[in-house]
Amino acid sequence: MISINVNNAIHQVAEHSVLATIISKLSPIQNGIAVAVNNTVIPKSNWDNVKVSNNDNILIIQATQGG
């Protein structure tokens, strides 16, 4: 297991986990979100290809509507 920081909360995940798996567990709604790993925005098309590492900082932002 490795430790990652997601939106300022520490989570333990399996080594070699990919971003898509983590997002699906932590964010049931995946439309309208943006994800950054270590301050780099990751396009949704790459979520299946990005492996997380120990102590990675992941930010998940949900778009909101307003006006």
C-alpha positions as CSV (number, residue, x, y, z in Angstrom):
1,M,0.0,0.0,0.0
2,I,1.0,3.6,-0.6
3,S,-0.2,6.9,0.8
4,I,-1.6,9.6,-1.4
5,N,-3.1,13.0,-0.5
6,V,-6.5,13.6,-2.2
7,N,-8.0,17.0,-1.5
8,N,-6.0,17.3,1.7
9,A,-7.0,13.9,3.0
10,I,-4.6,10.9,3.2
11,H,-5.7,7.7,1.5
12,Q,-4.0,4.3,1.4
13,V,-4.2,2.7,-2.1
14,A,-2.6,-0.3,-3.7
15,E,0.8,0.1,-5.2
16,H,0.5,0.6,-9.0
17,S,-3.0,2.0,-8.8
18,V,-4.1,4.1,-11.7
19,L,-5.8,7.5,-11.4
20,A,-9.1,6.3,-13.0
21,T,-9.5,3.6,-10.2
22,I,-8.9,6.2,-7.5
23,I,-11.3,8.7,-9.0
24,S,-14.0,6.1,-9.4
25,K,-13.8,5.2,-5.7
26,L,-13.7,8.7,-4.4
27,S,-15.9,10.6,-6.8
28,P,-19.1,8.9,-7.9
29,I,-19.8,11.7,-10.3
30,Q,-17.1,11.9,-13.0
31,N,-18.7,14.3,-15.4
32,G,-17.6,17.9,-14.8
33,I,-14.6,17.2,-12.7
34,A,-11.0,18.2,-13.2
35,V,-8.0,16.3,-11.8
36,A,-4.5,17.4,-11.1
37,V,-1.6,15.3,-9.8
38,N,1.3,17.2,-8.3
39,N,0.0,20.4,-9.8
40,T,-0.3,19.0,-13.3
41,V,-3.8,18.8,-14.8
42,I,-4.5,15.3,-16.2
43,P,-6.9,15.1,-19.1
44,K,-9.7,12.5,-18.6
45,S,-8.4,10.6,-21.6
46,N,-5.2,9.9,-19.6
47,W,-6.7,8.8,-16.3
48,D,-6.3,5.1,-17.2
49,N,-2.6,5.6,-18.0
50,V,-1.4,7.6,-15.0
51,K,-0.1,5.5,-12.1
52,V,0.0,7.2,-8.8
53,S,3.1,7.1,-6.6
54,N,3.6,7.3,-2.8
55,N,3.0,10.8,-1.5
56,D,1.4,12.1,-4.7
57,N,-0.9,15.1,-4.2
58,I,-4.2,14.8,-6.1
59,L,-6.7,17.5,-6.4
60,I,-10.2,16.7,-7.6
61,I,-12.4,19.7,-8.5
62,Q,-16.1,19.5,-9.2
63,A,-17.4,22.2,-11.6
64,T,-20.3,24.2,-10.1
65,Q,-23.0,26.2,-11.8
66,G,-23.6,29.7,-10.8
67,G,-24.3,33.1,-12.0
